Amino acid sequence: MSATVTAVVALGSNLDDPQAHVRRAFAEIAELPQTWVTARSPLYRTQPVGYADQPAFVNACARLETRLAPRALLEGLLAIERAHGRVRAIPNGPRTLDLDIVLYGESVIDEPGLAVPHPRAHERAFVLAPLLDVWPQAEIPGKGSAADLLRKIGSEGIVRIVVPAKAGTPMDSRLRGNDGT
């Protein structure tokens, strides 16, 4: 049996009800085998980076405990993206769902199609702000403390989305994997 590793996945969407895509993705990540979502950040509204002619994004992060190897975790995340209709037409362009492995323990991985830590996470407030919500002490290997990095780049344009709770509706607290617990 593989050791359990703490990982962080960044979630983003800006098409076809982005909040719904991100909220569903939290639950779908928790359904991956040998994977448990232990913390979910609030949702944030952010402006696009790179290709600017597109709608604002909804971004978040999920902290996981997983026994999946990095490549297997990536394959599971890509399957979730495909189920949400993800089309990769324009680099950094509009998308129904984007799921990126930001951290996988303290690992540094540079393989075709898989780079961990995410190569631009340390430059992006829309990753760092929700990352700090789920892991305040997070360190990005080779870059430093996520808190220090966010202080350096600032959090301008990152707006927390406040969703009022409906009376009589239990909070969605499903943070476990698919092991039946």
N, C-alpha and C positions, 0 to 999 in steps of 0.2 A: 504494500500500500504506500502511495506517495505521501510525503509530508504535506501538511496544510501550510499554505502561503497566504499572506495578506496581499491583496491586489486592489488597485483602484481603477475603475472604468469611468471615462468621461462619456456623457450622453449629450447629444445635441440634435435639434430638429428645427426646421423653419418652413415646412410645407404641410398642408392638409391637417390642421389642428395639432401644432407642435406639442402643446402641453399633453395632449392625449397620447401621442407617440412616446414621449419620454416616460410618462407614468406607466404605460403598458410595458415598456422595455424594462423598467425596474422589476416588475413581476416576472417577466420572461427570463431575465438574467438569473433570478432566484430559482428558476426551473432547470437551469443547466445542471448536469450531473455533478456530484461531488462539489457543489458550490453553494455557499450561503451568503446572502446579502446581510451584512451586519450593521450598515448605516447608509442612509440616503440623505443627500443634501436637499435643501430647498431648491426650487426652480429659480432660475435667473433669466431675465430678458437681456440680451446682448446684441450689439451691432455686429454685422458681418466683418470678417477680416479677410483681406486679400481681394476677392471678387466682391465688390461693394453693391452691385446692382441686383439686390435680392432682399427678401424680407428679413426682419430681425429674427434672431435665434432664441430658442429656449434651451438653456444648458443646465446640467446638473452633474453630480458624481455619485457613484456607488462604491462603497468599500465592501470588499468581499473576503471571505475565507474560502480558499479553493484547493482542491487536490489535483486539479487539471494542470497539465504542463502548459507553458505559455502558448504554444502553437495550438493546442486543443482548445484553450480558452478563446483564442482569436477565432478559430473556426466556428465555435458556438456563437460568438458575437456577430460574425459575418452572416450566419444563418438567420439570426434575429433581424439584422438589417434587411436581408432579402425578403423576409416575411412581411416587413413594413413597406415593401416596394422601393427600396433604395436603388437609385440609378446613378451611376458615376459618369455623368456627361461632361461636367465642367469642374476642373480642380478647384476646390474650396467653394464650389457652387451650392445652389439650393439642394436640400435633401430632406427626405421624410425622416430619416434617422441615421445618426452617425454614432458609432460606438468605438471608442479607442481605449486600449490598455495604456494607462498613464504610468502606473507602477506595478511591478510584480516583485514583491519583497524588495530586496536590495539589488536585484539582478540588473545587469546591463546586457542587453541583447541587441545584436545588429546582424540580422539575417534578411534575406530577400523577403519583403512583405511584412516584416516584424521588427520593430525598433522599440525597445523599452530601456529607459523611460521614454515616453513619447518625446520625439526630438524637439518639439516646439512648446511643450507644456510650460517650461520655465519662462516663456515670453508672453503667455496668454492669461490675462486676468480671468477670462471666462472659464478657464480650467482651474487656476489656482484658488479662486474664491470658494467654489464648491468643494474642492479638494480639502481645504482647511476646515470646512464644515464637518467633513466625515473623518478627518485625521489631522487634528490641530498640530501635531508634532511631525508631520510628514517631511521627509527629506528626499530631495530629488538627487539621485546619485550623480556625482560629478558637477552639480549645480548649486546645491546647498539647501537650506531650509525653505520650504514653500512659503512660510510667513515672511521671511526676509525678502524673497524674490517678489512677492506681491507688493510689499512696501516699496521696493525699488521701482516697479513699473506702474504702480497705482491701480486703482479699481474704477477709474472713470468709465462710464457707460455700462456698468454692471448693475442691474436693478433687480433686487429680490422680488419675486412674484409672491404676493400674499393672497392666499386662497382661503376665504372664510369657511369654517367648518359648518356643515349643515346640522341643524338641531336634530338630535335623535339618531344621527348616523355615526356608527363607530369609526374611529380612525383606522385607516388601512395600515395595519401593523405587521403585515406579512414580510418578515425579514429572513425567513428560513429558506433553505434549499428544498429539493424534492425528495428528501429522505423520509418524509412522512412526519417529521417533528415540527 
